[in-house]
Amino acid sequence: MDSYPVRSLTELLPADSRAAAEILNRGCSCISVDHQSLKRALEEGEGDLSHAELLTTRPHLFADSMVFVSQAHLSRMARTIAAVERVARLPAYRERVLAYASPVARHSPGAAGVFLGYDFHLGPDGPQLIEINSNAGGALLNARLLRAQRACCQAVANRMPAGQPVEAAFVAMFRDEWELGGRDASVRPLANIAIVDRAPAKQYLAPEFELFQQLFEANGFAAVVVDPAELSFDGQGLWCRGQVIDLVYNRLTDFALEDSRHAHLRAAYLADAVVLTPHPRVHALFADKRNLAAFGDDEWLGRIGVTDEDRRLLAASVPRTEEVMPEEAEAFWASRKQWFFKPSAGFGSKATYRGDKLTRRVFEEVARGGYVAQAIVAPSERRLLIDGVEKDFKLDLRNYVYRGAVQLVSARLYRGQTTNFRTPGGGFAAVLPVHCQTREGS
């Protein structure tokens, strides 16, 4: 599709929101981020976060332009997420997925798990759920990015939502986790929170840890950002820097807490001495890539009591996913061009391989096990003007979800095989819903 002058977009946009979003993504290449507003949004707290330093050290964290997504596609993603969460509550589903999970996942702590991330590509047949993550990063960064959006032309101005800050919902979510974890807030309210990751200052999303610390402190909590090595469990409570920790906001990618350096956190979690969120059980129930094969197993879903409506929705929205078994290696190699290979417990596109780019040597490692093969769903694209040159960026959509409800939808723009935050002009992008002017289906 050709690009269009901004002045003509308003006349070109059709009533169908999906077609309108496509035209806007291909034809509106304007910069929509107000950097002064973004600076204020990032530096409004009492911390030391510097907008200038952030963009110098992470120049491709934020894209300069928004992404347009039809309300029809946003609604279908929300319905797909609701269907997944209904299936995940069924005893037969839990029995199936916990059978291959780490034993620690059998511990049920009550907390629901904050910031599930449902990632979608927009394929020819609508949104396709490519994976679920149990500690999806970027939610607060994207909330601040939303504050910095400006209408770049009349076609966009006509569709700009009023927008409400979502930070209050994030804070309420952590208070809910405290009570779901078996605590009575009227007797002992949530007080001390630790944001935990390995070498947190060296993490790419370290600025978000500081933003969360500021958000918690602004709402009356004491908060620290720490390495798990600073935690100690005395059999009764989890301690850090002389304080008992009530709740741990877990940003570790050791999803089963198997690393010996996480032993104190694991022990406190299993003893219900701390509310850990997200936790090993929520990762096992949602984020293990093998679970996508279960969501796509229509015959089995019917046997365990999933409704016809949910089965149809999942069949249309979950790409075919199969576990890679050594005995089936040659069949997968022969059909490799149709597959994307992902580690079952992977995250952040690490060790993922597009089949048509895969060497025999790497495939032999994949074929040993611990991988799934997912049918390739080409991502949709966003055309942007970068240094005076039009470039097409791939995009995926992340739905930040708590207890089945979508709190925020953001996009990630990139070039290459996977999201990487290394593409000039790419990074997190705000999502602008495009509403239909006439009734349309999903």
C-alpha positions in Angstrom: 0.0 0.0 0.0 1.3 3.4 -0.9 1.9 6.2 1.6 -0.5 9.1 1.6 -0.1 12.8 2.3 -1.4 13.6 5.8 -3.9 16.1 4.4 -5.6 13.4 2.4 -5.9 10.8 5.2 -9.2 12.1 6.6 -10.9 11.7 3.2 -9.3 8.2 2.6 -10.3 6.6 5.9 -13.1 4.0 5.4 -15.8 3.2 8.0 -14.4 -0.2 8.8 -11.9 0.3 11.7 -9.6 -2.5 10.5 -9.1 -0.9 7.1 -8.8 2.6 8.6 -6.1 1.4 11.0 -4.2 -0.2 8.2 -4.2 3.0 6.2 -3.1 5.1 9.2 -0.3 2.7 9.9 0.9 2.9 6.3 0.2 6.5 5.5 0.6 8.5 8.7 4.4 8.6 9.4 4.3 11.7 11.6 6.1 12.0 15.0 3.5 11.8 17.7 5.6 11.8 20.9 6.0 15.2 22.6 9.4 14.8 24.2 8.9 17.6 26.7 5.8 15.8 28.0 7.6 12.5 28.1 10.4 14.1 30.1 7.9 15.4 32.6 6.2 12.0 32.8 9.4 10.2 33.5 10.9 12.7 35.9 7.8 13.7 37.9 8.7 11.6 41.0 11.3 12.2 43.7 13.9 9.9 42.3 17.0 10.4 40.2 15.7 9.2 36.8 17.0 11.4 34.1 15.1 11.6 30.9 18.2 12.6 29.0 20.3 9.8 30.4 17.6 7.3 29.8 17.4 8.1 26.1 21.2 8.3 25.8 21.8 4.9 27.3 18.6 3.3 25.7 18.1 5.3 22.5 15.7 2.7 21.1 13.4 2.2 24.1 10.6 4.5 22.8 9.4 4.9 19.3 8.5 8.4 18.1 5.2 7.4 16.6 2.0 5.7 17.8 0.5 2.5 16.3 -3.1 2.4 15.2 -5.2 -0.7 16.1 -8.8 -1.3 15.2 -11.3 -1.5 18.1 -12.5 -4.8 16.5 -9.0 -6.3 16.9 -8.6 -4.9 20.4 -12.0 -6.5 21.4 -11.1 -9.8 19.9 -7.8 -9.9 21.8 -9.7 -9.2 25.0 -12.1 -12.0 24.3 -9.3 -14.4 23.5 -7.6 -13.5 26.8 -10.8 -14.1 28.7 -11.3 -17.5 27.0 -7.7 -18.5 27.9 -8.3 -17.5 31.5 -11.5 -19.5 31.7 -9.7 -22.6 30.4 -6.9 -22.1 32.9 -9.3 -22.3 35.7 -10.4 -25.8 34.7 -9.0 -28.7 36.9 -8.2 -30.8 33.8 -6.2 -28.1 32.3 -4.2 -27.5 35.5 -3.5 -31.2 35.8 -2.2 -31.3 32.2 0.2 -28.3 32.5 1.4 -28.9 36.0 2.4 -32.4 35.1 5.4 -31.0 33.1 6.0 -28.0 35.3 8.6 -27.7 38.1 7.3 -29.2 41.4 7.4 -25.7 43.0 4.5 -24.7 40.7 2.2 -27.0 42.7 2.3 -24.6 45.6 -0.8 -22.4 45.4 -0.1 -19.1 47.2 -3.4 -17.4 46.4 -2.0 -14.3 44.6 -3.1 -14.0 41.0 0.2 -12.7 39.6 0.7 -9.1 38.3 1.4 -8.1 34.7 0.6 -11.1 32.6 1.6 -10.2 29.1 -0.4 -11.6 26.2 1.5 -10.9 23.0 -0.3 -10.9 19.6 0.6 -10.5 15.9 -2.1 -9.2 13.7 -2.3 -11.8 10.9 -4.5 -12.0 7.9 -7.1 -13.8 10.0 -7.0 -11.3 12.8 -5.0 -11.2 16.1 -2.9 -14.3 16.8 -1.7 -15.1 20.3 2.0 -15.9 19.9 2.9 -16.2 23.6 2.1 -15.3 27.2 4.6 -13.9 29.6 4.3 -14.1 33.4 6.4 -11.0 34.3 5.9 -8.8 31.3 8.0 -5.6 31.6 7.3 -2.2 30.3 3.8 -1.5 31.7 4.7 1.6 33.7 7.0 2.9 31.0 4.2 2.6 28.5 1.8 4.3 30.9 4.1 7.3 31.0 4.6 7.2 27.2 0.8 7.5 26.8 0.9 10.8 28.6 3.3 12.2 25.9 1.2 11.5 22.8 0.0 14.4 20.6 -2.3 14.5 17.6 0.0 14.8 14.6 -2.8 15.5 12.1 -6.6 15.9 12.0 -7.2 12.3 11.1 -5.4 11.3 14.3 -7.0 14.2 16.4 -10.4 12.9 15.5 -9.5 9.6 17.1 -7.5 10.6 20.2 -9.2 9.2 23.3 -9.5 11.2 26.5 -7.3 8.7 28.3 -7.1 8.0 32.0 -3.8 7.3 33.8 -3.6 3.6 34.6 -1.1 3.9 37.5 -3.9 3.9 40.0 -5.1 0.5 38.7 -1.5 -0.8 39.0 -1.3 0.3 42.7 -4.8 -1.3 43.4 -3.5 -4.5 41.8 -0.7 -4.9 44.3 -3.1 -4.2 47.2 -5.3 -6.9 45.7 -2.4 -9.3 45.6 -1.7 -8.7 49.3 -5.3 -9.8 50.2 -5.4 -12.6 47.7 -2.2 -13.8 49.4 -4.2 -14.4 52.6 -3.5 -11.1 54.4 -6.2 -9.0 56.0 -5.5 -5.4 55.0 -7.7 -4.1 57.8 -5.5 -5.8 60.4 -2.1 -5.5 58.7 -2.0 -3.3 55.6 0.6 -3.8 52.9 3.7 -1.7 54.0 7.0 -2.9 52.6 7.7 -3.9 48.9 10.9 -5.2 47.4 11.3 -5.0 43.6 13.7 -7.9 42.9 15.9 -8.8 39.9 19.4 -10.0 39.4 21.8 -7.1 39.3 18.9 -4.7 38.9 20.9 -1.6 38.0 22.3 -3.5 34.9 18.9 -4.6 33.5 17.7 -2.9 30.3 14.5 -2.0 32.0 16.1 -0.8 35.2 14.5 2.7 34.8 11.2 1.1 35.2 12.2 -0.4 38.6 12.9 3.2 39.8 9.6 4.4 38.4 7.8 1.6 40.3 9.7 2.4 43.5 8.6 6.1 43.2 5.0 5.0 42.4 4.9 2.7 45.5 6.4 5.4 47.8 4.0 8.0 46.5 1.1 5.7 47.6 2.4 5.2 51.1 4.5 2.1 50.8 8.2 1.7 51.6 9.9 0.3 48.5 13.4 -0.9 47.6 15.0 -2.2 44.4 17.3 -5.1 45.3 19.2 -8.2 44.1 17.9 -11.4 45.6 21.3 -11.8 47.3 20.1 -9.0 49.7 17.2 -11.2 50.9 17.3 -13.5 53.9 14.7 -15.8 55.3 14.8 -16.6 59.0 12.0 -19.1 59.0 9.4 -16.5 59.9 9.9 -13.6 57.6 11.8 -12.4 54.5 14.3 -9.7 55.4 16.1 -7.0 53.5 18.2 -4.1 54.8 16.8 -4.6 58.3 13.1 -4.6 57.3 10.7 -7.5 56.9 9.4 -7.5 53.4 5.6 -8.0 52.9 5.5 -8.3 49.1 8.1 -9.0 46.4 7.4 -7.7 42.9 9.3 -10.4 41.1 11.2 -9.4 37.9 13.4 -12.5 37.9 13.5 -14.7 34.8 14.3 -17.8 36.9 10.6 -18.7 36.8 10.8 -21.7 39.1 13.3 -20.1 41.5 15.7 -23.0 40.9 18.9 -21.0 41.1 20.7 -21.5 44.5 21.1 -17.7 44.7 17.3 -17.5 45.0 17.0 -20.1 47.8 15.9 -17.6 50.5 13.2 -16.2 48.3 12.0 -19.6 47.3 11.9 -20.8 51.0 9.9 -17.7 52.0 7.5 -18.2 49.1 6.9 -21.9 49.9 6.4 -21.0 53.6 3.8 -18.3 52.6 6.0 -15.9 54.6 5.9 -13.3 51.8 3.5 -12.5 49.0 5.5 -13.1 45.8 4.0 -11.8 42.5 4.2 -13.1 39.9 5.2 -16.5 41.1 6.2 -20.0 39.8 2.6 -21.2 39.6 1.3 -18.4 37.4 4.2 -19.0 35.1 3.4 -22.7 34.9 -0.3 -22.1 34.3 0.1 -19.4 31.6 3.6 -18.7 30.3 5.1 -22.1 29.6 5.1 -22.2 25.7 3.9 -25.8 25.8 0.6 -24.5 27.1 -0.2 -23.0 23.7 -0.4 -26.5 22.4 -3.1 -27.2 25.0 -5.0 -24.1 24.1 -5.0 -25.2 20.5 -6.0 -28.9 21.2 -9.6 -28.5 20.1 -10.7 -32.1 20.6 -9.2 -32.2 24.2 -10.7 -28.8 25.0 -14.1 -30.2 24.1 -13.6 -33.3 26.3 -12.7 -31.1 29.4 -15.8 -29.0 29.0 -14.7 -25.8 27.2 -17.7 -24.2 25.5 -18.1 -24.3 21.8 -17.8 -20.5 21.6 -14.5 -20.5 23.5 -13.2 -23.4 21.4 -14.0 -21.5 18.1 -12.3 -18.4 19.4 -9.2 -20.2 20.5 -9.0 -22.2 17.2 -9.1 -18.9 15.3 -6.6 -17.0 17.6 -3.9 -19.5 18.7 -1.4 -20.5 16.0 -0.7 -24.2 15.7 1.9 -25.1 18.4 3.7 -28.4 18.9 6.3 -29.6 21.4 9.5 -30.6 19.6 10.3 -34.2 20.5 13.7 -35.8 19.6 11.9 -38.7 17.8 10.1 -36.2 15.5 13.2 -34.2 14.7 13.4 -35.1 11.0 9.8 -34.2 10.4 10.3 -30.8 12.0 13.5 -30.3 10.0 11.8 -31.1 6.7 8.9 -28.6 7.5 11.1 -26.1 9.3 10.2 -23.2 7.0 6.7 -23.1 8.4 7.8 -23.0 12.0 9.2 -20.6 14.6 11.1 -22.5 17.3 10.9 -21.2 20.9 12.3 -22.5 24.2 9.4 -23.7 26.4 10.4 -21.5 29.3 12.0 -18.8 27.2 11.5 -15.0 27.4 12.5 -11.9 25.6 13.0 -13.6 22.2 16.2 -15.3 23.6 17.3 -18.5 21.7 14.3 -18.3 19.4 14.8 -19.2 15.7 12.8 -18.7 12.5 12.9 -22.1 10.7 13.9 -20.8 7.3 17.0 -19.1 9.0 17.9 -22.2 11.0 21.2 -24.0 10.5 21.4 -27.8 10.9 23.8 -27.4 13.8 21.5 -25.2 15.8 18.5 -27.4 14.9 20.3 -30.4 16.4 20.3 -28.4 19.7 16.6 -27.6 19.3 15.7 -31.2 18.6 17.1 -32.4 21.9 14.0 -31.0 23.6 12.8 -28.1 25.6 11.4 -26.3 22.5 8.1 -25.8 20.9 7.4 -25.2 17.2 4.8 -22.6 16.4 3.3 -21.9 13.0 4.8 -18.7 11.7 2.4 -15.7 11.8 3.9 -12.7 10.0 3.5 -9.6 12.0 1.7 -6.5 10.7 3.7 -3.4 9.9 4.0 0.3 10.6 5.6 2.7 8.1 7.6 5.5 9.6 9.8 8.3 8.3 13.3 7.9 9.7 15.9 10.5 8.8 13.8 11.4 5.8 13.5 7.8 4.5 10.3 5.7 4.8 10.9 2.4 6.5 8.6 -0.5 7.4 8.7 -1.7 11.0 7.3 -5.0 12.2 5.1 -4.8 15.3 3.6 -6.9 18.0 1.0 -6.0 20.5 1.3 -6.6 24.2 -1.8 -6.7 26.4 -1.0 -6.2 30.1 -3.5 -8.3 32.0 -4.5 -8.8 35.6 -7.1 -11.4 36.6 -8.4 -11.6 33.0 -8.9 -7.8 32.6 -6.8 -5.9 30.1 -5.2 -2.9 31.8 -3.1 -1.5 28.9 -2.2 -2.4 25.4 1.1 -1.3 23.9 3.1 -2.0 20.8 6.7 -2.8 20.1 8.3 -1.8 16.8 11.3 -3.5 15.4 13.1 -4.8 12.3 14.7 -8.2 12.0 13.5 -11.6 13.3 12.4 -10.6 16.8 11.7 -7.6 19.1 15.1 -6.3 20.1 15.0 -2.6 21.2 18.0 -2.1 18.9 16.2 -0.7 15.9 16.6 3.1 15.2 13.1 4.5 15.3 11.7 1.4 17.1 10.9 0.5 20.6 7.7 0.8 22.7 4.9 2.6 21.0 1.6 3.9 22.3 -1.5 2.2 20.8 -4.3 4.4 19.5 -7.7 2.5 19.1 -9.4 3.2 15.8 -13.2 2.9 16.2 -15.6 1.9 13.5 -18.1 4.3 12.1 -20.5 1.5 11.2 -21.1 -1.8 12.8 -18.4 -4.4 12.0 -17.6 -8.0 13.1 -14.5 -9.4 14.7 
